[in-house]
Amino acid sequence: MPNTSASQAISSPGIECSDTSNVAMIARQAIVDTQRAVFGYELFDRSTTSHAHTAATDAAMLFNALSSAGIKTLGGKKLVFINCTHESLAGGHLELIHPEKVVLEVPTLPADSTADDIEYRLITLLNLHKRGFRLAFDQQALHPAYAPWLALAAFIKLDMTTFAPEQAKDLVRFSRAYSRAQLVAEKVETAEQHALMADLGVTLFQGYWFSKPALVKTQTLRPSHAIIIQLINLVRNQAETVAIEAVLKKDPTLSFNLLRFINSSGFGLSCEITSFRHAVMILGFKKLFRWAAMLLTTSRADNAAPAIGTAAVVRGRLMELLAAELLLPEECDNAFVVGMFSMLDTMLGIPMDEALDSLALPQPVLDALLHGTGVFAPFLALTKACESGDDAMFAQHADSLNLTSRQVNLAHLDALAWADNLDEN
């Protein structure tokens, strides 16, 4: 396959949305190899006007990248470089991701730090290294005091704005003598800087000469505090899987976030998770609790579920009940997913194919949602007809499934009552 240029790989159309509180804005800049093929991306949080870099903002950015945008959107199969604070390195959010796809960029300490300070931070770095995370440092880590850190380095980033061209050779030589790290020349702004480092054997480059950071806007869905707290309480009490699954079915935004998160490349699974029950079993109580706790920090403050969310829940339940009349039991869960996610385009304000791009769903589910075809399509059409008030359309779709008006109406009333009962609980 031909190499993808940096400018092609980082371009991403923005998603316009009037509610900026629901938009995660993360800039990414390509790191390229000698052939200018994309090796990875460095991410920068652009969701707020504040430039404060804290443990909380680190965790929120990475969580948004996985739960809202997905590493597929931001980096594809490439490595993702995340700037960290030492406080955020100890955060529980890192336990939610698979280390294979994420490189943690670790800053050196302030100039007045002591040897004890450096040794103290080494404990956390060793734990992350043992867990499989790759660590990146800047050239300040080449100072002899950081020798224990340097032994853990997978990457050393050499900032072209901090040293004179005649110093480059010594920096590269020293880096190779005292570490096994790959070298990245960053903030490369001219052809001369690129040629200088390439001649010294550096093979990775980052900077404006290749590409400016591109802004990736992703619309986020934020469940209510109440529903997330309910999930957290069930997990803390180690409730039965069926009870947790019921809560996920209660709120389409919650289930959407979970499936998108667990199927992101950052989670590191080799198989696709397509059902709520499977997701709960794969995550386990500890990770599910951490995920819900992180989601709580970005959820909306009000307790009322949007009307569109309630409508989606009704659709999911109605399709599940209608499918139970004609399909095998194992297909009813997929019918629920079709109904539940049939309004994602409206919720997100983007086309359905874009909304589903970050989810791993069975092909029959995608066929129904994207093309109106397949085994679930007639059930979805009938479900929509129940909302339309068009008697002729209702009768046509009911007849196509050999269902009587009474069967469908009873199922619809059951679905409405089920959704009302969920809200009351």
FIPANU-425038 format. One line per field, with one value per residue (C-alpha): residue number from 0; residue in one letter; x, y, z. Coordinates in pm, 1 decimal. Layout:
BEGIN
num <- NUM,...
residuo <- a,...
X <- X,...
Y <- Y,...
Z <- Z,...
This chain:
BEGIN
num <- 0,1,2,3,4,5,6,7,8,9,10,11,12,13,14,15,16,17,18,19,20,21,22,23,24,25,26,27,28,29,30,31,32,33,34,35,36,37,38,39,40,41,42,43,44,45,46,47,48,49,50,51,52,53,54,55,56,57,58,59,60,61,62,63,64,65,66,67,68,69,70,71,72,73,74,75,76,77,78,79,80,81,82,83,84,85,86,87,88,89,90,91,92,93,94,95,96,97,98,99,100,101,102,103,104,105,106,107,108,109,110,111,112,113,114,115,116,117,118,119,120,121,122,123,124,125,126,127,128,129,130,131,132,133,134,135,136,137,138,139,140,141,142,143,144,145,146,147,148,149,150,151,152,153,154,155,156,157,158,159,160,161,162,163,164,165,166,167,168,169,170,171,172,173,174,175,176,177,178,179,180,181,182,183,184,185,186,187,188,189,190,191,192,193,194,195,196,197,198,199,200,201,202,203,204,205,206,207,208,209,210,211,212,213,214,215,216,217,218,219,220,221,222,223,224,225,226,227,228,229,230,231,232,233,234,235,236,237,238,239,240,241,242,243,244,245,246,247,248,249,250,251,252,253,254,255,256,257,258,259,260,261,262,263,264,265,266,267,268,269,270,271,272,273,274,275,276,277,278,279,280,281,282,283,284,285,286,287,288,289,290,291,292,293,294,295,296,297,298,299,300,301,302,303,304,305,306,307,308,309,310,311,312,313,314,315,316,317,318,319,320,321,322,323,324,325,326,327,328,329,330,331,332,333,334,335,336,337,338,339,340,341,342,343,344,345,346,347,348,349,350,351,352,353,354,355,356,357,358,359,360,361,362,363,364,365,366,367,368,369,370,371,372,373,374,375,376,377,378,379,380,381,382,383,384,385,386,387,388,389,390,391,392,393,394,395,396,397,398,399,400,401,402,403,404,405,406,407,408,409,410,411,412,413,414,415,416,417,418,419,420,421,422,423,424
residuo <- m,p,n,t,s,a,s,q,a,i,s,s,p,g,i,e,c,s,d,t,s,n,v,a,m,i,a,r,q,a,i,v,d,t,q,r,a,v,f,g,y,e,l,f,d,r,s,t,t,s,h,a,h,t,a,a,t,d,a,a,m,l,f,n,a,l,s,s,a,g,i,k,t,l,g,g,k,k,l,v,f,i,n,c,t,h,e,s,l,a,g,g,h,l,e,l,i,h,p,e,k,v,v,l,e,v,p,t,l,p,a,d,s,t,a,d,d,i,e,y,r,l,i,t,l,l,n,l,h,k,r,g,f,r,l,a,f,d,q,q,a,l,h,p,a,y,a,p,w,l,a,l,a,a,f,i,k,l,d,m,t,t,f,a,p,e,q,a,k,d,l,v,r,f,s,r,a,y,s,r,a,q,l,v,a,e,k,v,e,t,a,e,q,h,a,l,m,a,d,l,g,v,t,l,f,q,g,y,w,f,s,k,p,a,l,v,k,t,q,t,l,r,p,s,h,a,i,i,i,q,l,i,n,l,v,r,n,q,a,e,t,v,a,i,e,a,v,l,k,k,d,p,t,l,s,f,n,l,l,r,f,i,n,s,s,g,f,g,l,s,c,e,i,t,s,f,r,h,a,v,m,i,l,g,f,k,k,l,f,r,w,a,a,m,l,l,t,t,s,r,a,d,n,a,a,p,a,i,g,t,a,a,v,v,r,g,r,l,m,e,l,l,a,a,e,l,l,l,p,e,e,c,d,n,a,f,v,v,g,m,f,s,m,l,d,t,m,l,g,i,p,m,d,e,a,l,d,s,l,a,l,p,q,p,v,l,d,a,l,l,h,g,t,g,v,f,a,p,f,l,a,l,t,k,a,c,e,s,g,d,d,a,m,f,a,q,h,a,d,s,l,n,l,t,s,r,q,v,n,l,a,h,l,d,a,l,a,w,a,d,n,l,d,e,n
X <- 0.0,125.8,237.6,-10.9,121.1,89.9,-133.6,-376.4,-377.2,-453.1,-730.3,-1066.5,-1389.0,-1524.3,-1865.7,-2063.5,-2278.9,-2461.2,-2414.5,-2044.1,-2067.0,-2114.8,-1819.4,-1483.4,-1214.5,-884.0,-602.5,-361.7,-28.3,133.2,468.2,614.9,896.3,1167.2,918.8,672.2,432.7,242.7,397.9,173.1,-11.0,38.4,-290.1,-360.4,-673.9,-852.6,-1192.1,-1139.5,-980.2,-770.3,-416.2,-380.8,-232.2,-349.5,-415.8,-787.0,-750.5,-518.8,-770.6,-1062.0,-884.9,-787.2,-1132.9,-1294.8,-1058.5,-1168.1,-1532.3,-1642.8,-1420.0,-1246.4,-882.3,-1003.1,-1113.1,-801.3,-525.4,-651.9,-402.6,-122.4,32.8,-119.9,116.8,-42.3,120.1,94.8,152.5,311.1,-13.0,-214.4,25.8,-111.0,-472.3,-714.1,-810.9,-493.6,-622.8,-906.6,-689.1,-463.4,-101.0,-21.6,-161.8,-70.2,266.1,285.9,493.1,645.5,794.2,1111.7,1084.0,1146.5,1507.4,1512.6,1406.6,1631.6,1760.5,1498.2,1223.4,1345.1,1368.1,1017.0,864.4,1057.3,829.4,526.1,722.2,842.7,486.0,365.9,658.4,578.1,217.4,339.2,311.8,578.0,728.2,862.3,1090.1,1238.7,1612.8,1616.2,1604.0,1955.6,2087.8,2281.7,2035.7,1765.6,1965.9,1712.6,1430.9,1627.0,1654.6,1273.7,1251.5,1089.7,1119.0,1329.1,1195.6,1458.7,1307.2,1470.6,1394.6,1604.4,1949.3,2179.5,2236.5,2597.6,2475.0,2255.7,2530.8,2629.8,2264.6,2194.3,2519.9,2453.4,2093.8,2205.4,2488.5,2270.8,1931.7,1770.3,1500.0,1383.6,1461.4,1196.6,1300.7,1012.1,923.4,1091.9,1005.0,1247.6,1392.0,1738.1,1640.6,1493.8,1803.8,2031.7,1855.8,1802.2,2175.6,2236.7,2016.4,1700.4,1400.0,1095.9,992.1,722.4,659.1,504.0,727.0,521.3,183.6,10.1,-210.3,-550.9,-860.3,-1090.9,-1437.9,-1648.2,-2000.4,-2035.2,-2338.3,-2363.6,-2591.5,-2758.4,-2591.7,-2880.4,-2844.6,-2465.6,-2492.7,-2742.8,-2493.4,-2211.8,-2420.4,-2503.6,-2138.0,-2020.9,-2272.3,-2159.9,-2512.8,-2612.9,-2517.1,-2882.7,-2945.9,-2653.1,-2764.1,-3110.1,-2959.9,-2763.6,-3085.2,-3240.4,-3034.1,-2913.4,-2637.4,-2494.8,-2496.3,-2362.0,-2066.5,-1991.6,-1991.8,-1787.3,-1535.9,-1488.2,-1446.5,-1196.1,-848.7,-725.5,-897.2,-691.1,-949.7,-900.7,-1273.8,-1567.4,-1816.7,-2168.5,-2398.0,-2439.2,-2412.8,-2086.5,-1950.2,-2027.1,-1866.6,-1553.1,-1501.6,-1564.0,-1670.1,-1344.1,-1307.7,-1681.0,-1675.2,-1379.9,-1541.7,-1869.4,-1684.6,-1495.1,-1814.3,-1980.2,-1729.0,-1843.6,-2217.9,-2490.0,-2593.9,-2968.8,-3150.8,-3409.9,-3345.2,-3401.4,-3724.0,-3529.5,-3349.2,-3678.8,-3811.5,-3504.7,-3559.4,-3920.6,-3807.9,-3555.5,-3806.0,-4076.8,-3843.8,-3734.2,-4095.8,-4190.0,-3882.5,-3974.7,-4284.4,-4090.0,-3714.5,-3485.0,-3421.2,-3056.9,-3165.8,-3393.3,-3100.5,-2982.3,-3335.4,-3321.9,-2989.6,-3136.2,-3425.1,-3207.0,-2952.8,-3198.1,-3198.5,-2823.6,-2798.9,-3052.2,-2887.9,-2543.6,-2646.1,-2441.8,-2522.4,-2597.8,-2293.5,-2065.1,-2246.9,-2201.8,-1844.7,-1701.7,-1918.1,-1861.3,-2206.7,-2324.4,-2379.7,-2757.7,-2780.4,-2578.9,-2786.7,-3104.5,-2971.0,-2776.4,-2962.3,-3305.4,-3237.1,-3201.1,-3387.9,-3440.8,-3547.3,-3918.7,-3931.6,-3770.1,-4009.1,-4306.8,-4167.6,-4138.7,-4489.9,-4620.1,-4496.0,-4627.0,-5003.9,-5025.0,-5277.6,-5212.6,-4837.5,-4891.4,-5115.3,-4876.4,-4574.3,-4771.3,-4904.0,-4552.6,-4458.9,-4791.7,-4859.9,-5205.9,-5279.7,-5365.6,-5026.5,-4839.7,-5049.1,-5010.7,-4635.8,-4623.8,-4817.9,-4588.1,-4281.1,-4419.1,-4500.4,-4156.5,-3984.5,-4202.9,-4119.6,-3747.8,-3778.4,-3966.4,-3703.1
Y <- 0.0,354.6,564.0,814.8,1166.7,1354.9,1620.1,1357.4,1153.3,1435.9,1600.4,1544.5,1730.4,1917.1,1832.2,2149.9,2161.9,2448.7,2307.0,2353.2,2196.2,1861.2,1896.1,1742.8,1931.5,1751.2,1863.1,1607.4,1649.2,1376.5,1220.7,1093.1,863.2,916.5,842.0,1089.7,808.4,866.9,684.0,827.4,1134.7,1366.7,1484.6,1828.5,1926.2,2218.8,2182.6,2479.2,2819.4,2749.4,2631.7,2483.6,2135.5,1927.9,1569.0,1634.1,1773.5,1487.6,1228.9,1410.0,1438.4,1073.5,968.7,1184.4,1038.9,686.8,723.8,1009.9,1021.4,686.4,635.2,515.4,873.2,1031.8,793.8,491.1,209.8,452.8,525.7,809.5,1028.9,1186.5,1464.5,1385.7,1541.9,1328.6,1350.1,1214.3,921.3,776.5,824.1,535.4,634.6,466.6,132.7,158.9,152.2,-95.1,26.5,-99.5,208.1,487.2,655.6,864.0,1179.1,1242.0,1579.7,1615.0,1783.3,2152.0,2263.7,2279.2,1912.4,1685.0,1334.8,1209.1,1378.3,1203.6,869.6,910.8,962.8,662.7,425.7,529.9,514.7,162.1,47.9,195.2,37.0,-303.3,-265.9,-221.1,153.9,315.4,632.1,936.0,1203.2,1524.7,1591.7,1722.6,1357.4,1319.9,1489.0,1235.7,1276.7,1115.4,805.4,571.7,726.7,710.8,333.9,318.1,547.1,417.7,761.4,1072.7,1390.1,1643.8,1992.7,2174.4,2514.9,2448.9,2380.8,2514.5,2308.4,2238.5,2071.4,1820.5,1566.5,1545.7,1517.5,1232.5,1054.1,1089.7,969.2,654.7,586.3,599.5,473.6,237.0,490.5,592.3,956.9,1205.4,1543.5,1771.9,2130.5,2081.4,2392.9,2395.4,2162.5,2236.3,2115.9,1798.3,1729.8,1789.0,1535.3,1285.0,1290.1,1203.8,897.3,1030.5,858.0,1023.5,1385.1,1620.3,1986.3,2256.3,2166.3,1848.8,1949.8,2185.7,2034.0,1950.1,2000.1,1700.6,1790.7,1505.0,1536.5,1374.0,1213.0,1273.1,1058.1,1213.7,1205.1,1000.0,711.5,697.7,702.4,417.3,220.2,299.6,180.6,-147.0,-206.3,-123.8,-374.0,-629.6,-670.5,-941.5,-884.8,-880.1,-582.9,-387.8,-474.2,-335.4,1.7,13.7,-48.7,239.6,514.8,506.7,758.7,535.2,221.3,406.1,539.5,197.3,11.1,281.1,286.9,-89.1,-130.9,151.1,39.2,186.4,-91.8,-354.4,-628.3,-873.3,-929.7,-696.0,-651.9,-620.9,-671.8,-504.1,-832.3,-917.2,-568.6,-601.8,-945.5,-832.2,-516.7,-664.7,-467.5,-279.3,-133.8,-75.7,126.8,334.7,393.5,507.8,731.4,898.6,937.4,1105.8,1390.4,1481.6,1413.3,1674.1,1824.0,1793.0,1476.2,1471.5,1243.2,1420.3,1333.7,1194.1,956.4,831.2,783.6,577.7,357.5,299.7,204.9,-42.0,-212.3,-221.7,-381.6,-633.3,-730.5,-750.0,-959.3,-1199.3,-1289.6,-1405.4,-1431.6,-1647.5,-1529.7,-1442.6,-1202.3,-1002.4,-822.9,-704.3,-589.3,-379.3,-229.1,-137.2,47.3,206.3,341.8,431.6,796.4,840.7,1066.6,1304.0,1284.8,1362.1,1594.1,1397.4,1140.1,790.4,637.6,876.3,807.7,432.3,449.6,427.3,129.9,-237.5,-375.8,-695.8,-662.2,-721.2,-428.2,-204.3,-315.4,-206.3,125.1,230.8,75.2,-25.7,-383.8,-722.1,-914.1,-619.5,-363.9,-457.1,-434.0,-91.1,27.6,-93.7,70.8,404.0,358.7,329.2,685.4,834.6,822.7,697.6,414.5,287.9,268.0,100.6,-164.8,-225.1,-286.7,-497.3,-715.4,-763.8,-933.4,-1116.9,-932.9,-813.6,-458.3,-587.6,-758.3,-445.5,-206.4,-418.3,-435.5,-57.5,4.1,-241.2,-55.3,282.8,148.9,-12.7,315.1,506.5,253.1,296.4,671.9,629.6,393.9
Z <- 0.0,-68.1,224.8,358.2,382.8,707.4,556.2,430.4,746.4,987.4,789.8,951.3,877.6,1175.4,1312.9,1363.7,1671.7,1836.0,2185.0,2242.4,2588.4,2416.7,2181.0,2261.8,2069.1,2053.0,1826.2,1685.9,1512.7,1309.6,1394.0,1066.6,962.0,701.9,423.4,575.4,656.0,977.6,1272.1,1542.8,1666.3,1959.2,2110.8,2255.7,2448.0,2284.6,2454.4,2687.1,2660.0,2967.8,2905.7,3254.4,3236.7,3531.7,3628.1,3582.5,3229.2,3132.5,3247.6,3085.9,2750.3,2735.9,2851.8,2583.5,2324.8,2412.7,2517.5,2295.5,1991.5,2004.9,1917.4,1577.6,1502.8,1644.3,1552.7,1365.8,1416.1,1496.3,1833.3,2032.5,2234.7,2543.4,2747.6,3117.6,3454.2,3722.8,3918.4,3627.3,3583.1,3905.4,3794.4,3770.0,3414.5,3285.1,3411.8,3161.6,2852.5,2683.6,2688.4,2339.8,2163.9,2405.1,2466.8,2784.6,2745.5,3089.0,3185.2,3387.5,3727.2,3813.3,3824.8,4204.7,4241.2,4444.5,4377.1,4622.4,4419.0,4104.0,4283.6,4426.5,4080.3,3947.9,4139.8,3934.1,3608.9,3687.2,3752.9,3423.7,3238.9,3391.0,3276.8,2920.3,2870.8,2659.0,2804.1,2621.1,2769.6,2637.1,2620.3,2977.4,3080.8,2936.6,3251.4,3464.7,3752.4,3534.7,3445.6,3620.3,3414.7,3092.0,3120.0,3081.5,2779.1,2460.3,2296.4,2351.7,2191.9,2090.0,2074.7,1783.8,1937.3,2248.5,2105.5,1838.2,1520.2,1618.8,1940.1,1757.3,1694.2,2061.7,2174.4,1933.3,2024.3,2398.8,2363.3,2185.9,2429.4,2739.9,2621.3,2376.0,2292.0,1946.7,1881.5,1769.0,1634.5,1731.5,1640.7,1306.5,1107.2,813.7,554.3,692.9,1040.6,892.5,683.7,981.9,1202.6,921.0,845.2,1211.2,1177.4,1343.6,1184.9,1348.1,1300.2,1425.7,1354.7,1137.1,843.5,806.3,946.6,1182.6,1454.2,1310.2,1526.0,1556.8,1681.7,1813.3,1946.1,2286.1,2445.0,2816.3,3030.9,3334.9,3674.1,3812.6,3569.1,3608.9,3987.7,3967.2,3759.7,4004.1,4298.3,4125.1,4042.7,4395.3,4531.0,4270.6,4142.1,3900.2,3537.9,3439.7,3671.5,3526.8,3175.6,3258.5,3353.1,3028.7,2840.3,3030.0,2868.8,2507.1,2577.6,2850.7,2638.8,2335.0,2534.7,2679.3,2348.5,2179.3,2462.7,2496.2,2120.3,2081.1,1987.1,2313.2,2504.0,2325.7,2268.1,1985.4,1936.4,1889.1,2174.3,2039.6,2339.0,2676.5,2865.6,2690.5,2763.1,3134.4,3150.9,2965.7,3170.3,3512.8,3819.7,3875.1,3527.1,3488.7,3810.3,3694.0,3356.5,3515.1,3760.6,3476.8,3273.4,3571.6,3552.8,3202.2,3233.3,3224.1,3554.7,3520.2,3618.7,3343.9,3049.0,2714.6,2537.4,2245.3,2478.8,2617.2,2265.1,2179.1,2484.0,2379.3,2029.4,2166.9,2393.8,2126.4,1874.7,2135.6,2204.0,1836.7,1758.6,2038.2,1837.0,1531.4,1590.1,1798.1,2157.5,2090.2,1814.7,2043.9,2207.2,1866.4,1790.6,2106.4,1995.0,1655.1,1816.6,2084.4,1836.1,1559.0,1675.0,1720.4,1416.1,1572.7,1914.3,1774.2,1493.0,1238.0,968.6,1091.4,920.1,1110.6,1436.8,1395.7,1269.4,1621.2,1723.0,1655.6,1578.7,1407.4,1034.3,1056.4,1300.2,1066.6,767.5,942.1,1068.1,760.2,471.0,599.3,494.6,658.1,921.7,1158.2,895.7,892.3,1271.7,1266.9,995.8,1200.1,1513.4,1331.5,1191.5,1547.9,1605.7,1281.9,1318.8,959.6,979.6,627.9,684.8,1018.8,865.9,576.5,800.5,1048.5,764.8,626.2,955.4,987.2,1312.0,1407.7,1510.8,1854.7,1894.9,1791.0,1998.3,2310.3,2254.9,2208.5,2529.2,2707.5,2575.8,2684.5,3030.6,3055.1,2969.7,3218.1,3486.2,3417.3,3461.6,3787.8,3920.0
